[in-house]
Amino acid sequence: MRSNRRFGADLVAADKVRAKKILVKTGWGQGTIGEFRYLWKDVNAGYIAENLLEAVNWIIKK
């Protein structure tokens, strides 16, 4: 069983230091968006990417 404490922790940390927040749907990301969204309900992801390549392309265009 996975610990739910890790879901969204990186987004919360990024929010605290005012960094850009990108959620990648692969790996843990899918659970972070759905089942564990309540853990980071006060944080908005700046971008939600389907995969790492899409996230990288978004960063480059910024």
PDB file as gemmi writes it, atoms N, CA and C in Angstrom:
CRYST1    1.000    1.000    1.000  90.00  90.00  90.00 P 1                      
ATOM      1  N   MET A   1       0.832  -1.188   0.000  1.00  0.00           N  
ATOM      2  CA  MET A   1       0.000   0.000   0.000  1.00  0.00           C  
ATOM      3  C   MET A   1       0.876   1.252   0.000  1.00  0.00           C  
ATOM      4  N   ARG A   2       0.479   2.224  -0.804  1.00  0.00           N  
ATOM      5  CA  ARG A   2       1.250   3.457  -0.907  1.00  0.00           C  
ATOM      6  C   ARG A   2       0.850   4.440   0.188  1.00  0.00           C  
ATOM      7  N   SER A   3       1.815   5.174   0.687  1.00  0.00           N  
ATOM      8  CA  SER A   3       1.534   6.211   1.664  1.00  0.00           C  
ATOM      9  C   SER A   3       0.964   7.417   0.945  1.00  0.00           C  
ATOM     10  N   ASN A   4      -0.161   7.919   1.401  1.00  0.00           N  
ATOM     11  CA  ASN A   4      -0.771   9.064   0.731  1.00  0.00           C  
ATOM     12  C   ASN A   4      -0.070  10.373   1.064  1.00  0.00           C  
ATOM     13  N   ARG A   5       0.849  10.378   1.995  1.00  0.00           N  
ATOM     14  CA  ARG A   5       1.536  11.619   2.368  1.00  0.00           C  
ATOM     15  C   ARG A   5       2.403  12.163   1.248  1.00  0.00           C  
ATOM     16  N   ARG A   6       2.863  11.319   0.356  1.00  0.00           N  
ATOM     17  CA  ARG A   6       3.755  11.793  -0.708  1.00  0.00           C  
ATOM     18  C   ARG A   6       2.996  12.415  -1.875  1.00  0.00           C  
ATOM     19  N   PHE A   7       1.721  12.137  -2.000  1.00  0.00           N  
ATOM     20  CA  PHE A   7       0.943  12.668  -3.118  1.00  0.00           C  
ATOM     21  C   PHE A   7       0.761  14.168  -2.969  1.00  0.00           C  
ATOM     22  N   GLY A   8       1.263  14.915  -3.918  1.00  0.00           N  
ATOM     23  CA  GLY A   8       1.115  16.362  -3.908  1.00  0.00           C  
ATOM     24  C   GLY A   8       2.130  17.098  -3.063  1.00  0.00           C  
ATOM     25  N   ALA A   9       2.994  16.378  -2.352  1.00  0.00           N  
ATOM     26  CA  ALA A   9       3.967  17.036  -1.477  1.00  0.00           C  
ATOM     27  C   ALA A   9       4.895  17.964  -2.261  1.00  0.00           C  
ATOM     28  N   ASP A  10       5.279  17.557  -3.465  1.00  0.00           N  
ATOM     29  CA  ASP A  10       6.154  18.402  -4.271  1.00  0.00           C  
ATOM     30  C   ASP A  10       5.438  19.672  -4.717  1.00  0.00           C  
ATOM     31  N   LEU A  11       4.144  19.579  -4.982  1.00  0.00           N  
ATOM     32  CA  LEU A  11       3.384  20.778  -5.365  1.00  0.00           C  
ATOM     33  C   LEU A  11       3.230  21.736  -4.189  1.00  0.00           C  
ATOM     34  N   VAL A  12       3.011  21.193  -3.012  1.00  0.00           N  
ATOM     35  CA  VAL A  12       2.898  22.031  -1.814  1.00  0.00           C  
ATOM     36  C   VAL A  12       4.236  22.716  -1.527  1.00  0.00           C  
ATOM     37  N   ALA A  13       5.337  21.974  -1.639  1.00  0.00           N  
ATOM     38  CA  ALA A  13       6.670  22.549  -1.416  1.00  0.00           C  
ATOM     39  C   ALA A  13       6.968  23.644  -2.438  1.00  0.00           C  
ATOM     40  N   ALA A  14       6.641  23.387  -3.695  1.00  0.00           N  
ATOM     41  CA  ALA A  14       6.863  24.393  -4.741  1.00  0.00           C  
ATOM     42  C   ALA A  14       6.042  25.644  -4.469  1.00  0.00           C  
ATOM     43  N   ASP A  15       4.831  25.471  -3.997  1.00  0.00           N  
ATOM     44  CA  ASP A  15       3.976  26.610  -3.685  1.00  0.00           C  
ATOM     45  C   ASP A  15       4.565  27.445  -2.562  1.00  0.00           C  
ATOM     46  N   LYS A  16       5.134  26.794  -1.563  1.00  0.00           N  
ATOM     47  CA  LYS A  16       5.712  27.513  -0.416  1.00  0.00           C  
ATOM     48  C   LYS A  16       6.886  28.397  -0.811  1.00  0.00           C  
ATOM     49  N   VAL A  17       7.634  27.994  -1.836  1.00  0.00           N  
ATOM     50  CA  VAL A  17       8.777  28.801  -2.271  1.00  0.00           C  
ATOM     51  C   VAL A  17       8.459  29.601  -3.538  1.00  0.00           C  
ATOM     52  N   ARG A  18       7.174  29.595  -3.910  1.00  0.00           N  
ATOM     53  CA  ARG A  18       6.669  30.333  -5.068  1.00  0.00           C  
ATOM     54  C   ARG A  18       7.318  29.915  -6.383  1.00  0.00           C  
ATOM     55  N   ALA A  19       7.586  28.622  -6.492  1.00  0.00           N  
ATOM     56  CA  ALA A  19       8.140  28.073  -7.736  1.00  0.00           C  
ATOM     57  C   ALA A  19       6.996  27.719  -8.681  1.00  0.00           C  
ATOM     58  N   LYS A  20       7.322  27.551  -9.952  1.00  0.00           N  
ATOM     59  CA  LYS A  20       6.324  27.096 -10.915  1.00  0.00           C  
ATOM     60  C   LYS A  20       5.984  25.651 -10.614  1.00  0.00           C  
ATOM     61  N   LYS A  21       4.707  25.342 -10.686  1.00  0.00           N  
ATOM     62  CA  LYS A  21       4.255  24.005 -10.335  1.00  0.00           C  
ATOM     63  C   LYS A  21       3.739  23.283 -11.574  1.00  0.00           C  
ATOM     64  N   ILE A  22       4.343  22.138 -11.843  1.00  0.00           N  
ATOM     65  CA  ILE A  22       3.918  21.300 -12.965  1.00  0.00           C  
ATOM     66  C   ILE A  22       3.597  19.920 -12.414  1.00  0.00           C  
ATOM     67  N   LEU A  23       2.428  19.426 -12.747  1.00  0.00           N  
ATOM     68  CA  LEU A  23       2.046  18.073 -12.363  1.00  0.00           C  
ATOM     69  C   LEU A  23       2.117  17.206 -13.620  1.00  0.00           C  
ATOM     70  N   VAL A  24       2.884  16.140 -13.553  1.00  0.00           N  
ATOM     71  CA  VAL A  24       3.012  15.218 -14.677  1.00  0.00           C  
ATOM     72  C   VAL A  24       2.154  13.998 -14.367  1.00  0.00           C  
ATOM     73  N   LYS A  25       1.253  13.645 -15.280  1.00  0.00           N  
ATOM     74  CA  LYS A  25       0.271  12.584 -15.033  1.00  0.00           C  
ATOM     75  C   LYS A  25       0.857  11.177 -14.960  1.00  0.00           C  
ATOM     76  N   THR A  26       2.072  10.967 -15.393  1.00  0.00           N  
ATOM     77  CA  THR A  26       2.666   9.635 -15.327  1.00  0.00           C  
ATOM     78  C   THR A  26       3.121   9.341 -13.902  1.00  0.00           C  
ATOM     79  N   GLY A  27       3.337   8.100 -13.581  1.00  0.00           N  
ATOM     80  CA  GLY A  27       3.804   7.730 -12.239  1.00  0.00           C  
ATOM     81  C   GLY A  27       2.771   8.057 -11.173  1.00  0.00           C  
ATOM     82  N   TRP A  28       3.192   8.794 -10.149  1.00  0.00           N  
ATOM     83  CA  TRP A  28       2.317   9.153  -9.034  1.00  0.00           C  
ATOM     84  C   TRP A  28       1.300  10.221  -9.419  1.00  0.00           C  
ATOM     85  N   GLY A  29       1.536  10.909 -10.513  1.00  0.00           N  
ATOM     86  CA  GLY A  29       0.707  12.050 -10.892  1.00  0.00           C  
ATOM     87  C   GLY A  29      -0.766  11.766 -11.037  1.00  0.00           C  
ATOM     88  N   GLN A  30      -1.123  10.635 -11.607  1.00  0.00           N  
ATOM     89  CA  GLN A  30      -2.528  10.320 -11.814  1.00  0.00           C  
ATOM     90  C   GLN A  30      -3.276  10.222 -10.484  1.00  0.00           C  
ATOM     91  N   GLY A  31      -2.677   9.583  -9.493  1.00  0.00           N  
ATOM     92  CA  GLY A  31      -3.302   9.506  -8.169  1.00  0.00           C  
ATOM     93  C   GLY A  31      -3.350  10.849  -7.484  1.00  0.00           C  
ATOM     94  N   THR A  32      -2.348  11.673  -7.749  1.00  0.00           N  
ATOM     95  CA  THR A  32      -2.304  13.004  -7.167  1.00  0.00           C  
ATOM     96  C   THR A  32      -3.468  13.849  -7.663  1.00  0.00           C  
ATOM     97  N   ILE A  33      -3.817  13.709  -8.927  1.00  0.00           N  
ATOM     98  CA  ILE A  33      -4.910  14.492  -9.507  1.00  0.00           C  
ATOM     99  C   ILE A  33      -6.262  14.020  -8.970  1.00  0.00           C  
ATOM    100  N   GLY A  34      -6.430  12.737  -8.853  1.00  0.00           N  
ATOM    101  CA  GLY A  34      -7.744  12.191  -8.493  1.00  0.00           C  
ATOM    102  C   GLY A  34      -7.913  11.928  -7.013  1.00  0.00           C  
ATOM    103  N   GLU A  35      -7.564  10.735  -6.634  1.00  0.00           N  
ATOM    104  CA  GLU A  35      -7.842  10.236  -5.292  1.00  0.00           C  
ATOM    105  C   GLU A  35      -7.248  11.085  -4.174  1.00  0.00           C  
ATOM    106  N   PHE A  36      -6.093  11.699  -4.410  1.00  0.00           N  
ATOM    107  CA  PHE A  36      -5.405  12.431  -3.342  1.00  0.00           C  
ATOM    108  C   PHE A  36      -5.382  13.945  -3.546  1.00  0.00           C  
ATOM    109  N   ARG A  37      -6.264  14.453  -4.368  1.00  0.00           N  
ATOM    110  CA  ARG A  37      -6.318  15.899  -4.634  1.00  0.00           C  
ATOM    111  C   ARG A  37      -6.556  16.681  -3.341  1.00  0.00           C  
ATOM    112  N   TYR A  38      -7.288  16.128  -2.414  1.00  0.00           N  
ATOM    113  CA  TYR A  38      -7.596  16.823  -1.159  1.00  0.00           C  
ATOM    114  C   TYR A  38      -6.332  17.195  -0.373  1.00  0.00           C  
ATOM    115  N   LEU A  39      -5.223  16.480  -0.605  1.00  0.00           N  
ATOM    116  CA  LEU A  39      -3.989  16.757   0.125  1.00  0.00           C  
ATOM    117  C   LEU A  39      -3.325  18.058  -0.298  1.00  0.00           C  
ATOM    118  N   TRP A  40      -3.657  18.546  -1.480  1.00  0.00           N  
ATOM    119  CA  TRP A  40      -3.081  19.809  -1.960  1.00  0.00           C  
ATOM    120  C   TRP A  40      -4.179  20.712  -2.521  1.00  0.00           C  
ATOM    121  N   LYS A  41      -5.344  20.677  -1.882  1.00  0.00           N  
ATOM    122  CA  LYS A  41      -6.522  21.386  -2.366  1.00  0.00           C  
ATOM    123  C   LYS A  41      -6.339  22.899  -2.431  1.00  0.00           C  
ATOM    124  N   ASP A  42      -5.448  23.448  -1.647  1.00  0.00           N  
ATOM    125  CA  ASP A  42      -5.224  24.899  -1.642  1.00  0.00           C  
ATOM    126  C   ASP A  42      -4.129  25.335  -2.608  1.00  0.00           C  
ATOM    127  N   VAL A  43      -3.601  24.409  -3.394  1.00  0.00           N  
ATOM    128  CA  VAL A  43      -2.513  24.693  -4.334  1.00  0.00           C  
ATOM    129  C   VAL A  43      -3.004  24.435  -5.753  1.00  0.00           C  
ATOM    130  N   ASN A  44      -2.703  25.337  -6.649  1.00  0.00           N  
ATOM    131  CA  ASN A  44      -3.043  25.148  -8.062  1.00  0.00           C  
ATOM    132  C   ASN A  44      -1.781  24.841  -8.856  1.00  0.00           C  
ATOM    133  N   ALA A  45      -1.827  23.762  -9.594  1.00  0.00           N  
ATOM    134  CA  ALA A  45      -0.709  23.447 -10.483  1.00  0.00           C  
ATOM    135  C   ALA A  45      -0.714  24.461 -11.620  1.00  0.00           C  
ATOM    136  N   GLY A  46       0.457  24.964 -11.954  1.00  0.00           N  
ATOM    137  CA  GLY A  46       0.552  25.911 -13.050  1.00  0.00           C  
ATOM    138  C   GLY A  46       0.291  25.256 -14.394  1.00  0.00           C  
ATOM    139  N   TYR A  47       0.617  23.968 -14.457  1.00  0.00           N  
ATOM    140  CA  TYR A  47       0.432  23.218 -15.695  1.00  0.00           C  
ATOM    141  C   TYR A  47       0.311  21.740 -15.355  1.00  0.00           C  
ATOM    142  N   ILE A  48      -0.568  21.052 -16.051  1.00  0.00           N  
ATOM    143  CA  ILE A  48      -0.697  19.603 -15.908  1.00  0.00           C  
ATOM    144  C   ILE A  48      -0.318  18.976 -17.235  1.00  0.00           C  
ATOM    145  N   ALA A  49       0.763  18.194 -17.224  1.00  0.00           N  
ATOM    146  CA  ALA A  49       1.307  17.595 -18.440  1.00  0.00           C  
ATOM    147  C   ALA A  49       0.972  16.111 -18.503  1.00  0.00           C  
ATOM    148  N   GLU A  50       0.774  15.619 -19.701  1.00  0.00           N  
ATOM    149  CA  GLU A  50       0.506  14.193 -19.902  1.00  0.00           C  
ATOM    150  C   GLU A  50       1.742  13.339 -19.631  1.00  0.00           C  
ATOM    151  N   ASN A  51       2.935  13.900 -19.925  1.00  0.00           N  
ATOM    152  CA  ASN A  51       4.183  13.156 -19.752  1.00  0.00           C  
ATOM    153  C   ASN A  51       5.325  14.133 -19.552  1.00  0.00           C  
ATOM    154  N   LEU A  52       6.503  13.623 -19.277  1.00  0.00           N  
ATOM    155  CA  LEU A  52       7.658  14.472 -18.984  1.00  0.00           C  
ATOM    156  C   LEU A  52       8.053  15.331 -20.177  1.00  0.00           C  
ATOM    157  N   LEU A  53       7.990  14.785 -21.373  1.00  0.00           N  
ATOM    158  CA  LEU A  53       8.346  15.563 -22.560  1.00  0.00           C  
ATOM    159  C   LEU A  53       7.434  16.780 -22.705  1.00  0.00           C  
ATOM    160  N   GLU A  54       6.164  16.598 -22.484  1.00  0.00           N  
ATOM    161  CA  GLU A  54       5.231  17.724 -22.566  1.00  0.00           C  
ATOM    162  C   GLU A  54       5.558  18.777 -21.499  1.00  0.00           C  
ATOM    163  N   ALA A  55       5.925  18.336 -20.307  1.00  0.00           N  
ATOM    164  CA  ALA A  55       6.303  19.267 -19.242  1.00  0.00           C  
ATOM    165  C   ALA A  55       7.553  20.054 -19.624  1.00  0.00           C  
ATOM    166  N   VAL A  56       8.541  19.371 -20.166  1.00  0.00           N  
ATOM    167  CA  VAL A  56       9.777  20.035 -20.591  1.00  0.00           C  
ATOM    168  C   VAL A  56       9.491  21.058 -21.691  1.00  0.00           C  
ATOM    169  N   ASN A  57       8.685  20.684 -22.659  1.00  0.00           N  
ATOM    170  CA  ASN A  57       8.338  21.624 -23.733  1.00  0.00           C  
ATOM    171  C   ASN A  57       7.620  22.846 -23.194  1.00  0.00           C  
ATOM    172  N   TRP A  58       6.772  22.665 -22.191  1.00  0.00           N  
ATOM    173  CA  TRP A  58       6.069  23.798 -21.574  1.00  0.00           C  
ATOM    174  C   TRP A  58       7.068  24.736 -20.890  1.00  0.00           C  
ATOM    175  N   ILE A  59       8.030  24.149 -20.178  1.00  0.00           N  
ATOM    176  CA  ILE A  59       9.061  24.955 -19.505  1.00  0.00           C  
ATOM    177  C   ILE A  59       9.871  25.749 -20.522  1.00  0.00           C  
ATOM    178  N   ILE A  60      10.277  25.107 -21.601  1.00  0.00           N  
ATOM    179  CA  ILE A  60      11.087  25.785 -22.618  1.00  0.00           C  
ATOM    180  C   ILE A  60      10.338  26.961 -23.240  1.00  0.00           C  
ATOM    181  N   LYS A  61       9.039  26.785 -23.463  1.00  0.00           N  
ATOM    182  CA  LYS A  61       8.243  27.851 -24.075  1.00  0.00           C  
ATOM    183  C   LYS A  61       7.996  29.010 -23.128  1.00  0.00           C  
ATOM    184  N   LYS A  62       8.098  28.770 -21.836  1.00  0.00           N  
ATOM    185  CA  LYS A  62       7.914  29.838 -20.847  1.00  0.00           C  
ATOM    186  C   LYS A  62       9.111  30.719 -20.866  1.00  0.00           C  
TER     187      LYS A  62                                                      
END                                                                             
